[in-house]
Amino acid sequence: MINVLKIVNTHGTRGEVKALHYTDGEEFFSEVSRFYTKDCGRIFELENWRFHKGAVLLKFRGVEDMSSAELLRGLELYAKEEDLPALPEGRYYYFQLVGLDAVLENGELAGKITDVIESADRELLELTRPNGKKCLIPKCDAFVGRVDLAAGQVHITPIEGLIDDEI
């Protein structure tokens, strides 16, 4: 199960909710219409959606008024991995990258990818070095090469000073 939504508020009086989304946007909601609580105890069927001011407004089947929507505030919703839309070659879901080994051109282990952070202009890979120190690698072709999910590796080419242990 992949965390994809957090309901943060109601919207209007007809049962819509406002949610933060951890998705690529429209393509995702065009293809995924079933969401679950973490324990799969509840299933939410998506009736309608639209983007609004950086969030997504969602209308779920059976949630017909503001009172019902209010009960969902704070709820984290998940999608099954097999329901996720296929991404074009060379693109990956964040959860696929976290935990991979970052390997230098010479085969040396540089560390583990421990997070993917979205900044204003690009994504950053948080790299935890073998000594526990953390650094950020811009996720762009200049620094990040081949991603090999089967081998559990991301090949990186950092510039001098980017991942050095001494400052």
C-alpha positions as CSV (number, residue, x, y, z in Angstrom):
1,M,0.0,0.0,0.0
2,I,1.3,3.4,-1.0
3,N,0.3,6.6,0.9
4,V,-1.1,8.9,-1.8
5,L,-3.5,11.3,0.1
6,K,-4.1,13.2,3.3
7,I,-7.5,14.7,3.8
8,V,-7.0,18.1,5.4
9,N,-10.4,19.8,5.3
10,T,-13.9,19.8,3.9
11,H,-14.8,21.8,0.8
12,G,-18.4,23.2,0.4
13,T,-21.5,21.5,1.6
14,R,-21.9,18.5,-0.8
15,G,-19.4,16.1,0.7
16,E,-16.2,17.2,-1.0
17,V,-12.9,17.0,0.8
18,K,-9.6,18.9,0.3
19,A,-6.6,16.7,0.3
20,L,-2.8,17.0,0.0
21,H,-1.7,14.5,-2.7
22,Y,1.6,12.7,-3.1
23,T,1.1,12.0,-6.8
24,D,2.0,13.2,-10.3
25,G,-1.3,14.9,-10.7
26,E,-4.1,14.5,-13.2
27,E,-2.8,11.3,-14.8
28,F,-2.9,9.6,-11.5
29,F,-6.5,10.5,-10.6
30,S,-7.7,9.7,-14.2
31,E,-6.5,6.1,-13.6
32,V,-6.9,5.4,-9.9
33,S,-10.3,5.6,-8.4
34,R,-10.2,3.3,-5.3
35,F,-8.4,4.3,-2.1
36,Y,-8.0,2.5,1.2
37,T,-7.3,3.2,4.8
38,K,-3.9,1.7,5.9
39,D,-5.5,-1.4,7.4
40,C,-7.8,-1.8,4.3
41,G,-10.7,-1.5,6.7
42,R,-12.4,1.1,4.6
43,I,-12.5,1.6,0.8
44,F,-13.3,4.9,-0.8
45,E,-14.6,5.0,-4.4
46,L,-13.7,8.3,-6.2
47,E,-16.7,9.9,-7.9
48,N,-15.1,13.1,-9.0
49,W,-12.0,15.2,-8.5
50,R,-10.4,18.5,-9.5
51,F,-7.3,20.5,-8.6
52,H,-7.7,23.7,-6.6
53,K,-4.9,25.9,-5.2
54,G,-2.2,23.2,-5.0
55,A,-4.5,20.6,-3.4
56,V,-7.0,18.2,-4.9
57,L,-10.7,18.3,-4.2
58,L,-12.3,14.8,-4.0
59,K,-15.8,13.6,-4.0
60,F,-16.2,10.0,-2.7
61,R,-19.2,7.8,-3.2
62,G,-21.4,7.8,0.0
63,V,-20.0,11.0,1.4
64,E,-22.9,13.3,0.6
65,D,-22.7,16.3,3.0
66,M,-20.3,18.4,5.0
67,S,-20.9,16.4,8.2
68,S,-19.9,13.2,6.5
69,A,-16.9,14.9,5.0
70,E,-15.8,16.4,8.3
71,L,-15.4,12.8,9.7
72,L,-12.7,12.2,7.1
73,R,-10.4,15.1,8.2
74,G,-6.9,13.9,8.9
75,L,-7.4,10.6,7.2
76,E,-4.5,9.2,5.2
77,L,-5.5,7.2,2.2
78,Y,-3.5,4.6,0.3
79,A,-3.5,3.0,-3.2
80,K,-2.5,-0.5,-4.0
81,E,0.8,-0.7,-5.8
82,E,-0.7,-2.8,-8.6
83,D,-3.3,0.0,-9.2
84,L,-0.8,2.7,-9.8
85,P,-0.5,3.9,-13.4
86,A,2.6,2.7,-15.3
87,L,5.2,5.5,-15.6
88,P,7.1,6.2,-18.8
89,E,10.6,4.7,-19.0
90,G,13.1,6.6,-16.9
91,R,10.5,7.9,-14.4
92,Y,9.9,6.3,-11.0
93,Y,7.6,6.6,-8.0
94,Y,9.4,8.0,-5.0
95,F,8.7,4.9,-3.0
96,Q,10.6,2.9,-5.6
97,L,13.8,5.1,-5.1
98,V,13.8,5.2,-1.3
99,G,16.0,2.4,0.1
100,L,18.1,2.0,-3.1
101,D,21.9,2.1,-2.8
102,A,23.6,5.1,-4.4
103,V,26.6,3.8,-6.3
104,L,29.4,5.9,-7.8
105,E,30.9,5.3,-11.3
106,N,33.7,3.2,-9.8
107,G,31.2,0.9,-8.0
108,E,31.8,2.4,-4.6
109,L,28.8,2.6,-2.3
110,A,28.0,6.3,-1.7
111,G,25.1,5.6,0.6
112,K,21.4,4.9,0.6
113,I,18.6,7.0,-0.8
114,T,16.5,7.8,2.3
115,D,14.0,10.3,0.9
116,V,12.9,12.2,-2.2
117,I,12.3,15.9,-1.6
118,E,10.4,18.2,-3.9
119,S,11.9,21.7,-4.1
120,A,10.5,24.6,-6.0
121,D,12.4,23.8,-9.2
122,R,13.5,20.1,-8.9
123,E,13.4,16.9,-7.0
124,L,16.3,16.1,-4.6
125,L,17.4,12.7,-3.4
126,E,18.4,12.6,0.2
127,L,21.5,10.4,0.5
128,T,22.5,9.0,3.8
129,R,26.2,8.3,3.7
130,P,27.7,5.2,5.3
131,N,29.0,7.4,8.2
132,G,25.4,8.6,8.8
133,K,25.8,12.1,7.4
134,K,23.1,13.3,5.0
135,C,23.4,15.2,1.8
136,L,21.1,16.2,-1.1
137,I,21.7,15.2,-4.7
138,P,19.7,17.0,-7.4
139,K,17.6,14.4,-9.3
140,C,18.8,15.4,-12.8
141,D,20.7,13.7,-15.6
142,A,23.9,15.5,-14.6
143,F,24.0,13.8,-11.2
144,V,21.7,10.8,-11.4
145,G,22.3,8.2,-14.1
146,R,20.9,4.7,-14.4
147,V,18.3,3.5,-12.0
148,D,18.4,-0.3,-11.7
149,L,15.4,-1.3,-9.5
150,A,16.2,-5.0,-9.9
151,A,19.7,-4.5,-8.5
152,G,18.5,-2.0,-5.9
153,Q,20.9,0.7,-7.2
154,V,20.9,4.3,-8.4
155,H,24.1,5.3,-10.2
156,I,25.2,8.8,-9.3
157,T,28.0,11.1,-10.6
158,P,28.4,13.8,-7.9
159,I,30.6,16.9,-8.5
160,E,33.5,17.4,-6.1
161,G,32.3,18.6,-2.7
162,L,28.7,17.4,-3.1
163,I,29.0,14.3,-1.0
164,D,32.4,14.7,0.6
165,D,32.6,13.7,4.2
166,E,34.7,16.7,5.3
167,I,33.5,20.3,5.1
